[in-house]
Amino acid sequence: EAGSEDIDILPNGLAFISSGLKYPGLKSFAPDKPGEIFLMDLNEDHPRAVELRISRGFDLSSFNPHGISTYVD
């Protein structure tokens, strides 16, 4: 809805997208909403971003993702 901050695409076509960066001087379209991580399968005919659920016990209220990277083993 408000755009992404970063994206990392795996060799298999899965894309991880970080969204919700809040930074002084940067306009926030949802200042009270925590950041999110989305997954998009670029192999699909009509790919769509799906919000990933973050594990319990994680402080979502202060989640402010800036960048994203993956490691493939």
C-alpha positions in Angstrom: 0.0 0.0 0.0 2.7 2.5 1.0 5.6 1.1 -1.0 8.5 -1.1 0.0 11.9 -0.2 1.5 13.9 -3.1 0.0 13.5 -6.4 -1.9 15.7 -9.5 -2.2 14.9 -12.1 -4.9 16.1 -15.7 -4.4 17.3 -17.7 -7.4 14.1 -19.8 -7.2 12.0 -16.7 -7.9 10.8 -16.0 -4.3 11.0 -12.3 -3.4 11.2 -11.0 0.2 10.0 -7.4 0.6 10.5 -5.1 3.6 8.1 -2.3 4.2 7.3 0.2 6.8 10.5 2.1 7.3 10.1 5.1 9.6 12.9 7.6 9.6 13.1 11.2 10.8 12.2 13.6 7.9 10.8 10.7 5.8 7.0 10.9 5.2 5.2 7.9 6.7 1.9 6.8 5.2 1.1 4.8 8.3 3.0 6.2 11.2 1.2 4.0 13.8 1.5 0.7 11.9 4.5 -1.5 12.5 6.8 -2.6 9.6 6.1 -5.7 7.7 7.8 -8.4 5.6 6.1 -9.7 2.4 6.7 -12.7 0.2 6.0 -12.7 -3.5 6.4 -15.7 -5.8 7.5 -14.3 -9.1 6.9 -17.7 -10.8 3.2 -17.2 -10.6 1.2 -15.8 -13.5 -0.3 -13.1 -11.3 2.2 -12.6 -8.4 0.9 -10.9 -5.3 2.6 -9.9 -2.1 1.6 -11.8 1.0 2.4 -10.6 4.4 4.5 -13.0 6.4 3.4 -13.7 10.0 6.1 -12.9 12.5 6.7 -15.3 15.4 5.2 -14.7 18.8 7.4 -13.0 21.3 8.8 -10.5 18.7 8.2 -6.8 19.5 6.1 -5.9 16.4 5.3 -2.4 17.8 8.9 -1.3 17.2 9.5 -3.3 14.0 11.1 -0.8 11.6 12.8 -2.8 8.8 15.5 -1.0 6.9 16.8 -3.3 4.1 16.6 -7.0 3.7 19.0 -9.7 2.7 18.8 -13.5 2.5 21.3 -16.3 2.8 21.0 -19.5 0.7 22.9 -22.5 2.0 
